[in-house]
């Protein structure tokens, strides 16, 4: 047996979790929301709606968008988004450690 869980931040609905975290990390790496979504098997329109909904719930922009043209356009994450990603990583790591400790306390002898 092992512990399984999902953790997300809520603000009048799901505001941030593992999926948006991965999507933003992919945008950071690829420089494109379209490429980031494709890597996750997500349509661009779904990724666009997700980002727009998250920005509304979080009340700050996550992406800086550059319209196409000679350079082809693209997206990058905002400084606030980068800060959110860093905080979420630390938070998620702490939650994981705490839950593993609690799991071992209650189920460690069964293994």
N, C-alpha and C positions, 0 to 999 in steps of 0.2 A: 504494500500500500504506500501511497504517497499523498501529500497534500496538493490540492488543486484550488485555485482561486483566481478571481479577477478583481482588479483594483482600478477605480477611476475617481476623478474629481467631479463633483456635481455642483451645478449652479442653475437651479430651475431646469433640470434635465442634465443628461450626461454632458459634461463640459470638456473632459480630457481623459484619455486612457491610452492603452497600449497601441491601438490602431492609429489614432492621430499622432502618437509619439513616433511610430515607425514611418508614417507618411512624411512627417516633417523632417526626420533624419534623412530620408531618401531625397527630399527636396534639397536639403542642405548639401548632400553629396552630388546630386545630378544637376542642380541648378534649374530644375524644371518640374512643375507640378504634374504635367502630363507623363513624363518619364517615371517619376516617383510612383504615380498611380499605376501605371502599366506594370511596373516591377512587382506590385502587390496584387495584380490581377483585378484591379479596380478601374472602372471607366473614369475618364477625365471629368465627365459631368458629375459623377458621384463625389469625386474628390473635391471638385469646386464647391458643390453644395455643402459638403462636410466642413470645409475650411470657412465658408461664409457663416454657417450655423455656429461653429466654435468661436469665431471672432465676435459674434453677437453675444454669446453666453459669457465669454471671458472679458468682453468689453475692451479689447485691444487687438490691433492687427497682428496676424501671424506671418503673413507673407508680404513681401514687396514684389510687385508684378511689373515686368517690363514687356510692353507690347512688341510684337514682332516687327520685322523690318529687315534691314541689311544684316543686323547682328542676330536675327532670329528670335528675339525676345527671351523670356524665361522668368523664373521666380527665385527668390532667395528668402530666407527666414529673417524676420525682424530681430533686433536685439532683445525685445521682450520675449519673443518666441524662444530664442536661444537660452535665455534665463529660465524660462518655464521648463525647457527640456532638461537642463542641468538639475533643477530642483526636483523634477519628476523622477529622474534617474536615482538620485539620492534617497528620495522618499520611497520609491519602489524597492530599492535595496534594503532599506530599514524594515519595511513591511515584510519582505521575504524572510529576513533574518528572524524577526519577531515571531512570525507564523511557524517557521521551522522549529524554533525553540518551544513554542506552545505545543506543536504537534508531537515532538519528542517527549514532552512531559506527559502527555495523555496516551500516546500510542507507542512510545519507544520500546516498551517491554514486550509488545506483541510481535515484534519482528524477529 
